[in-house]
């Protein structure tokens, strides 16, 4: 009879809720919790060396990496462009100091405009920006909150893009240094 009181009606419901909340509280108490930010960091020096050796163009890389920026991804790929020519592309991603995303993408893919449009998710220039005396084309895709700086050189196309603000993207563009070829 006493057991029925705790398993039926309002008192049974209240008792079951109390037991569940006590279980959740105990679980939260014993589960380890971290209050520190953890952003996976990658070492992109191998990809820089591979680009210097394998790319048919002189690769560009940030020197130095900006303070409080974390390199989060690095990927070098070989592919074929629309003309069937082998291309080398490198994408290097960062978590910025303000914890937005920024990426450097470079390739010798032709046509260069096709690569730039794909990386920027836009084919519409919206002015230009001077960075260290060099003109970069600005692009913005509002629905993705994506800003891009595009620079087309004779042998390579550089795109600095991401959700970062213009000041952070231009800071990344300012650190880019052309790397000498390795033989």
N, C-alpha and C positions, 0 to 999 in steps of 0.2 A: 504494500500500500504506500509506504514512504517513497519507494523508488518511482512509483507512478507519478508522484507529485513533481519529481525533477525531470520527468521525460515527457510530460504532456502540458498543454496550455501555455499561458504566458510565462509562468515560472520556468518551465522546461526550456522555452525559447531563450529567455534571459540567461539561464544557466549555461546553455550551449554557446551562446555568444560570448560569455565571460571566459569559458574554457578556450574558445578559438582565439580571442584577443590575447589571453595569457600565453598561448602557444606562439603567436606571432611576435609578441614582445620578447619572449625567450629566444626565438630565432634571431631577431634583430640584435639582441644583446650578445650572442655568441658568434655572430657572423663578423669576420674581419672587414673593416671598412677603411678605405684610404681617402684622405682628404687632399692628397697631392695630385697634381695634374700629371698624367703620363701620356706623352706623345711619342710614338715609336720613331726613333732616329735611325737614318740609314747613312752609311759611308759611301759616297758617290765617287771616290777617288779611282776605283777600278773602272767605272764607266768613262771617266775623263781620260784615263790612260788608253782604254779601248778606242775611244773616239779619236784621240790623237794618232793612234796607229792605223785604224781601219777606215775612218771617214775620208772621202775624197776631197773634203774641204777642211779648212782649219776651224776646229770646234771652238765654241765660246763657253766659258764657265764663270761663275761668280767667284771673284777673289777680292777681298775675303768674303766669307759668308757673313751676312749682317748680324749684328748683336741681337740676341734673343730670338733669332730665326732658327727653326728646326727643319733640316732636310728630312722629308718624310717618304719620298719615293724617287727612284731613279730607274729609268728603263731605256735601253738602247735597242733599236730594232732595225732589221733590214727588210726592205720590201721592194716593190716595183711601182713605178709611177705609171701614168696613163700611156706613156710611150714605150713601156716595157723595160725602161732603164732601172738598174738596181739603185736603190736610195738608202741612205742611212739617216735615221731619225733618233733624236735623244730627247726625252722628257724628264725634267727634274722638278719635283714638287716640294713646296715649303709650307710650313705653318709659320705665319708671320709673327712679329712681336705682338700685334694686336689680335692674334689667333684667327686671322682670316687665312684664306688659301691663295697661294701664288705659285705659278709654274712657268718655267722656261722651257720652250719647245723650239727645236731647231731641226732643219732638214734641207737636203738638196733636192727634194721632190719638185718635179715640174708638172704642170705650171705652178710657179711659186704662189700665185694668187689662190689656187685651190687649197694648198696646204694652209696658208694664212687664214682663209675663210673658214676652214674646218676647225682649226684650233681656236679661233676667236668666236666661233658660232655666229659670225656676222660677216657680210660682205660690204657693209656701209661705213666708210670712213667718217669720223666726226671731228675733223680737225687734226692738228698735230701737236706734238710736245717736244721741246728741246731738252735733251738729257746729255750733259757733258759736251755740248756743242754738236750733238748728233740729232737729227730729226727722226722722230718715231711717229707713225700714224696711229691715231687714237680710234678705238672702236668700243661701242657699248651695246650690250644686249640687256635691255631692261628686265625682261621676264625671267632671266636667269641671274640677274644682278652680276653680270660678268663684264669686267673691263679688260681691254687688251691693248697692248702696244705692239705694233708690227713694224719690222724693219726688213726690207728686202735688199739683199746684197747680191752681187753677180753670181756667187757660188753657193749661197746658203740663205735661208729665210729664218729670221728670229722672231719669236712671238713670246711676249711676257704677258701672261693672262691670269685671271682668277677673280675671286670675290673681294680681294684686297682693294683698298682705295687707291686713287691715282698716285698719292705720295709714296705709298709702299711699292707699287709697281715700278715707278720711276727710280726708286732707290735700288731695287733689284737690277734694273736695266743699267744703272750707273756703275754697278760692280762688275759687269761683264767684261772679261778680258779674252782676247783671242789667244788660243793655245797653239804653240808651234807643233808641227808634225813630228811624229816619232817614226824612225825608219827601221 
